[in-house]
Amino acid sequence: MKLNPSIIRVLSLDPNATTVTAHGSSGFNATAKISTTLKDGTRKNFFMKTAPGKDAEIMFRGEHASLNAIHNAVSTLCPASLATGVSEDGTAYLVTDFLDMSPHSSAADSKHHSGMSLAAKIAKLHTTPAPTPEGHSRPMFGFPETTCCGDTAQPNDYRESWAEFYAQNRLLAMLDKCERNNGKDVELRSMVERIVSAVVPRLIADDRLNDGKGVTPVVIHGDLWSGNKGKGRIGGKGAVEAVVFDPSAVYGHNEYELGIMNMFGGFGKNFFDEYHKTCPKTSPVDEYDDRMQLYEL
């Protein structure tokens, strides 16, 4: 494989000391490993995704921002994203720290383990408040970039209310996309609109949650299922840690993440017991299961 000159420039690499090889697989883009020798003689690897077209550019911008939002909150949970853009030939790219999914680390490397389980890391992520966006006076629900769950673009316009965000930016936005792709479905629209008008305010309105205090937007992965977690070494060094990847982040209610995790499975009782020690269920607790069903839609 040949590395695009745009990526050589943005990473300040020496083309004579850099190679690129196919690595891993993806249903939406080409994936590769970049290996280079730095000026001080050390070897460094990067992970790269590439794909043509505007949709890929949007997807990579969202993943770039998502990875860095998560990495900035819990640095051992996912690799940092280093660059995204479009090369001269129209190919969109994303370059991140290399995530070595090898199951083993040396005894010396193991000394640098964070000591945190996946449940502890996700709990820390979900207790990291969202930043205040430019032009606003407090943290908002949403995200600065459009993100993609699979290849489905998700609008993340900022909203003050979590219930409004979930209704407008997730339920109704996905309904609109379904109708654009498959045509009108009167029964489906009626059902979704009933959920938006009756169920959403009943279960997750600000005056319903936490004794009327509402919820604080926190960093969530946004597409956390068993296929997007594993064990690896970020940057190819240090200890093998519990890690996540392929995020579609949003600043939202932490339990929205749990709905996705419950829907696809792969997280057992022990995980949730440990998680809830740091992140207790939102009150009213007796409506937790109902909220999970709502977030699985």
Solvent accessible surface area in square Angstrom, and as a share of the most:
residue,aa,sasa,rsa
1,M,137,0.61
2,K,185,0.78
3,L,20,0.10
4,N,34,0.17
5,P,73,0.46
6,S,11,0.07
7,I,3,0.01
8,I,25,0.13
9,R,142,0.52
10,V,76,0.44
11,L,31,0.15
12,S,98,0.63
13,L,16,0.08
14,D,71,0.37
15,P,82,0.52
16,N,145,0.74
17,A,31,0.24
18,T,19,0.11
19,T,83,0.48
20,V,9,0.05
21,T,78,0.45
22,A,80,0.62
23,H,71,0.32
24,G,65,0.62
25,S,108,0.70
26,S,47,0.31
27,G,78,0.75
28,F,108,0.45
29,N,21,0.11
30,A,55,0.43
31,T,12,0.07
32,A,1,0.01
33,K,54,0.23
34,I,0,0.00
35,S,16,0.11
36,T,1,0.01
37,T,47,0.27
38,L,69,0.34
39,K,214,0.91
40,D,110,0.57
41,G,50,0.48
42,T,71,0.41
43,R,150,0.55
44,K,67,0.28
45,N,45,0.23
46,F,9,0.04
47,F,43,0.18
48,M,11,0.05
49,K,18,0.07
50,T,27,0.16
51,A,11,0.08
52,P,112,0.71
53,G,42,0.40
54,K,125,0.53
55,D,112,0.58
56,A,9,0.07
57,E,39,0.17
58,I,45,0.23
59,M,29,0.13
60,F,1,0.00
61,R,86,0.31
62,G,1,0.01
63,E,17,0.08
64,H,48,0.21
65,A,20,0.16
66,S,0,0.00
67,L,4,0.02
68,N,36,0.18
69,A,15,0.11
70,I,0,0.00
71,H,41,0.18
72,N,123,0.63
73,A,17,0.13
74,V,3,0.02
75,S,65,0.42
76,T,41,0.24
77,L,0,0.00
78,C,0,0.00
79,P,7,0.04
80,A,17,0.13
81,S,7,0.05
82,L,74,0.37
83,A,8,0.06
84,T,39,0.23
85,G,22,0.21
86,V,69,0.40
87,S,8,0.05
88,E,127,0.57
89,D,103,0.54
90,G,37,0.35
91,T,35,0.21
92,A,1,0.00
93,Y,15,0.06
94,L,2,0.01
95,V,0,0.00
96,T,6,0.03
97,D,24,0.13
98,F,11,0.05
99,L,24,0.12
100,D,34,0.18
101,M,90,0.40
102,S,40,0.26
103,P,100,0.63
104,H,142,0.63
105,S,36,0.24
106,S,60,0.39
107,A,86,0.67
108,A,64,0.49
109,D,34,0.18
110,S,52,0.34
111,K,171,0.73
112,H,137,0.61
113,H,77,0.34
114,S,46,0.29
115,G,67,0.65
116,M,52,0.23
117,S,47,0.30
118,L,26,0.13
119,A,3,0.02
120,A,30,0.23
121,K,0,0.00
122,I,0,0.00
123,A,1,0.01
124,K,95,0.40
125,L,0,0.00
126,H,6,0.02
127,T,69,0.40
128,T,36,0.21
129,P,84,0.53
130,A,5,0.04
131,P,78,0.49
132,T,66,0.39
133,P,17,0.11
134,E,176,0.79
135,G,80,0.77
136,H,75,0.33
137,S,113,0.73
138,R,115,0.42
139,P,39,0.25
140,M,11,0.05
141,F,6,0.03
142,G,0,0.00
143,F,6,0.03
144,P,82,0.52
145,E,56,0.25
146,T,50,0.29
147,T,1,0.00
148,C,20,0.12
149,C,48,0.28
150,G,34,0.33
151,D,95,0.49
152,T,34,0.20
153,A,46,0.35
154,Q,13,0.06
155,P,48,0.30
156,N,7,0.04
157,D,88,0.46
158,Y,62,0.24
159,R,64,0.23
160,E,106,0.47
161,S,27,0.18
162,W,1,0.00
163,A,13,0.10
164,E,74,0.33
165,F,0,0.00
166,Y,3,0.01
167,A,5,0.04
168,Q,73,0.32
169,N,3,0.01
170,R,11,0.04
171,L,18,0.09
172,L,31,0.15
173,A,18,0.14
174,M,54,0.24
175,L,5,0.03
176,D,57,0.29
177,K,58,0.25
178,C,60,0.36
179,E,16,0.07
180,R,176,0.64
181,N,101,0.52
182,N,124,0.64
183,G,37,0.36
184,K,165,0.70
185,D,65,0.34
186,V,127,0.73
187,E,133,0.60
188,L,64,0.32
189,R,66,0.24
190,S,45,0.29
191,M,89,0.40
192,V,21,0.12
193,E,77,0.34
194,R,144,0.52
195,I,31,0.16
196,V,27,0.16
197,S,82,0.53
198,A,59,0.46
199,V,56,0.32
200,V,3,0.02
201,P,58,0.36
202,R,124,0.45
203,L,16,0.08
204,I,0,0.00
205,A,19,0.15
206,D,60,0.31
207,D,116,0.60
208,R,87,0.32
209,L,1,0.00
210,N,49,0.25
211,D,131,0.68
212,G,40,0.38
213,K,175,0.74
214,G,7,0.07
215,V,23,0.13
216,T,82,0.47
217,P,7,0.04
218,V,14,0.08
219,V,5,0.03
220,I,0,0.00
221,H,0,0.00
222,G,4,0.04
223,D,21,0.11
224,L,0,0.00
225,W,98,0.34
226,S,48,0.31
227,G,35,0.34
228,N,9,0.05
229,K,56,0.24
230,G,25,0.24
231,K,130,0.55
232,G,0,0.00
233,R,36,0.13
234,I,34,0.17
235,G,27,0.26
236,G,26,0.25
237,K,151,0.64
238,G,19,0.18
239,A,7,0.05
240,V,23,0.13
241,E,13,0.06
242,A,10,0.07
243,V,0,0.00
244,V,1,0.00
245,F,46,0.19
246,D,59,0.31
247,P,8,0.05
248,S,1,0.01
249,A,0,0.00
250,V,0,0.00
251,Y,16,0.06
252,G,0,0.00
253,H,1,0.01
254,N,22,0.11
255,E,1,0.00
256,Y,17,0.06
257,E,0,0.00
258,L,0,0.00
259,G,0,0.00
260,I,14,0.07
261,M,1,0.00
262,N,62,0.32
263,M,83,0.37
264,F,116,0.48
265,G,28,0.27
266,G,51,0.49
267,F,22,0.09
268,G,47,0.45
269,K,152,0.64
270,N,128,0.66
271,F,25,0.10
272,F,28,0.12
273,D,63,0.33
274,E,71,0.32
275,Y,0,0.00
276,H,34,0.15
277,K,171,0.73
278,T,78,0.45
279,C,8,0.05
280,P,97,0.61
281,K,80,0.34
282,T,11,0.06
283,S,32,0.21
284,P,35,0.22
285,V,84,0.48
286,D,128,0.66
287,E,16,0.07
288,Y,20,0.08
289,D,94,0.49
290,D,64,0.33
291,R,0,0.00
292,M,10,0.04
293,Q,117,0.52
294,L,7,0.03
295,Y,3,0.01
296,E,56,0.25
297,L,121,0.60
